[in-house]
Amino acid sequence: MSEKIPENWTLTELSNIVIYKKGKKPKKLINEKKDGYIPYVNIKAFEQKIIDEYADMESSNLIDESDILVVWDGARFGLSGTGMVGAAGSTLMVLKPLICYPRFVHAFINRYYRYINSKPKGSGTPHVNPDIFWNLPFPLPPLYEQKRIVAKLDAIIPRIDSVKERLEKIPAILKRFRQSVLTAAVTGKLTEKWREEHLDVESAEKLIKKVFSQRINECLSTTQKEKVKEIFCEVETENSEQLPITWRFVFLKKICKSFQYGTSKKSQKEGKIPVLRMGNLQEGKLDWSDLAYTSNESEIKKFLLKKNTVLFNRTNSPELVGKTSIYTGERKAIFAGYLIRINNYDVVNAYYLNYTLNSGYAKEFCYRKKSDGVSQSNINAQKLAHFELPLPPLEEQKEIVRQVDKLFALADKVEAHYRQAKEQVDKLSQSVLAKAFRGELVPQDPTDEPAEKLLEQILEEKAKMEATLKKAKKKSTTKKTKKKGKQ
């Protein structure tokens, strides 16, 4: 990890140039500021700069603006920051640089964040490995060069961060764009011009009558026929007059043969064919990573998917329940019990159905109809059957799919460029920091006092401070012991 450094620099370890103490939970915490209490810097305050608790000063580990805070426990351990005042929370480590510019030391820790975060200690809650962290080789420049490096970083890093900030807005913009496309698709706005040029199409009303006749003809008994008639007698609640004249709202159960739950058998790590689960449904498409498998022949026969089948996620977290994807026959697969297979008649284009069920209109339906459990929500087949699909003529469905595919392909291309740009910008930050700690970011000044002398002063100061702290701790312990003895 050690790199070549300029002649007037010296190499030491991080632990040599700081004194440190772990944060702790104070004896008293309150929700509003008052005399004797200071801001409590917990993880939330550290990451979001939001203070919503205050600690009693007497029992707290105090921090000031020049201290460096490092997240010591939790998923983002190794993350560092400066500029906060108050009491350090129990998941933070407080570093006080000795005769060094704090922001220079902070930049050093920031450079190695990914490395630190990739090597946790502990099998439960991950935390910083002290053997790695404190022994990080620290390239120490002369004090005035530290100041020049910090000034240069102040000129460069904010510009990189500004680019990052703008880039980070792109995923949300693309998400809104895709949803606006789907909204235009399911309301008929996307194909307004197409309808003007295609007046002679079979309306949705005729499609519904056609599927009704087909279903009646498929019935094998009077009871089955009565059931079909009963389904088609139900009246939709959505107002079809809001749609183009050739469209109509229709219950899914009128135009779908069945809604089938997947296999309840336990899947395996290996097997003949994949078992698609709720995690494999992503953004309207199937994600073929993290697969489970089955070799159960009876289950394969019963749940084998046919090409262009829509899968609906009936059980998931409240924000994800109802997500839908289409199986396009990439490879043989069956589906798990948390999914519903929608077997639609050919009056509905499966791709159009998939897009509609991923639209904001369908998300609102799912939000209204879901049943909430402790941590998961559910939309059963009976509820899904009552989803009112905005049904266009079949040819218009195909045109909608064509136009949505085209616009989504454009969004995918923008997203790919965004990922490439983000990767380059992320590398740029690390490249700048690497140059800074190799002595390549600013020129050396031969009149600067060599870093070796600075290190001698630092170690001398460290020894004094540690002796003072040790003496204070001993005095405090003695005082507590005497107090207990008197009791």
HELIX and SHEET records of a PDB file:
HELIX    1   1 LEU A   14  ILE A   17  5                                   4    
HELIX    2   2 ILE A   43  GLN A   48  1                                   6    
HELIX    3   3 PRO A  102  ARG A  111  1                                  10    
HELIX    4   4 TYR A  113  ASN A  117  1                                   5    
HELIX    5   5 PRO A  130  PHE A  133  1                                   4    
HELIX    6   6 LEU A  143  GLU A  168  1                                  26    
HELIX    7   7 ILE A  170  THR A  187  1                                  18    
HELIX    8   8 LYS A  189  THR A  191  5                                   3    
HELIX    9   9 GLU A  192  GLU A  197  1                                   6    
HELIX   10  10 ALA A  204  GLU A  218  1                                  15    
HELIX   11  11 THR A  222  CYS A  233  1                                  12    
HELIX   12  12 SER A  240  GLN A  242  5                                   3    
HELIX   13  13 LEU A  252  ILE A  255  1                                   4    
HELIX   14  14 MET A  278  ASN A  280  5                                   3    
HELIX   15  15 GLU A  297  PHE A  303  1                                   7    
HELIX   16  16 ALA A  350  LEU A  357  1                                   8    
HELIX   17  17 GLY A  360  LYS A  369  1                                  10    
HELIX   18  18 ALA A  381  ALA A  385  1                                   5    
HELIX   19  19 LEU A  394  ALA A  436  1                                  43    
HELIX   20  20 ALA A  451  LYS A  486  1                                  36    
SHEET    1   A 2 THR A  10  GLU A  13  0                                        
SHEET    2   A 2 PRO A 137  LEU A 140 -1                                        
SHEET    1   B 4 VAL A  18  LYS A  22  0                                        
SHEET    2   B 4 LEU A  92  PRO A  97 -1                                        
SHEET    3   B 4 ILE A  68  VAL A  71 -1                                        
SHEET    4   B 4 SER A  80  THR A  82 -1                                        
SHEET    1   C 5 LEU A  29  ILE A  30  0                                        
SHEET    2   C 5 TYR A  54  ASP A  56 -1                                        
SHEET    3   C 5 TYR A  37  VAL A  41 -1                                        
SHEET    4   C 5 GLY A  86  ALA A  88  1                                        
SHEET    5   C 5 LEU A  62  ILE A  63 -1                                        
SHEET    1   D 2 ARG A 248  PHE A 251  0                                        
SHEET    2   D 2 GLU A 388  LEU A 391 -1                                        
SHEET    1   E 4 CYS A 256  TYR A 261  0                                        
SHEET    2   E 4 LEU A 339  ASN A 344 -1                                        
SHEET    3   E 4 THR A 309  ASN A 313 -1                                        
SHEET    4   E 4 THR A 324  TYR A 327 -1                                        
SHEET    1   F 3 ALA A 292  THR A 294  0                                        
SHEET    2   F 3 ILE A 273  LEU A 276 -1                                        
SHEET    3   F 3 ILE A 334  PHE A 335  1                                        
SHEET    1   G 2 LEU A 281  GLN A 282  0                                        
SHEET    2   G 2 LYS A 285  LEU A 286 -1                                        
SHEET    1   H 3 THR A 315  ASN A 316  0                                        
SHEET    2   H 3 SER A 377  ASN A 378 -1                                        
SHEET    3   H 3 SER A 371  ASP A 372 -1                                        
END                                                                             
